């Protein structure tokens, strides 16, 4: 963890409160990870590996295609660039 000069930041929480919050959220993260693993195992056991992998692959592609991939401009780049 990066150390920050304490003179720059106001004292909002005590060191004890910060440590308690870190421990709590580590525990919450571990519980969420176990729950995700159990859920995935249950889905795999009911459906089987091949259909599940295919559905996840299609979902991943659609997320990439429509959410993460940058959209291209509809007009050509040279049409609006020249203002002289």
Buried (B, 14 or more C-beta within 10 A) or exposed (E): EEEEEEEEEEEEEEEEEEEEEEEEEEEEEEEEEEEEEEEEEEBEEEEEEEEBEEEEEEEEEEEEEEEEEEEEEEEEEEEEEEEE
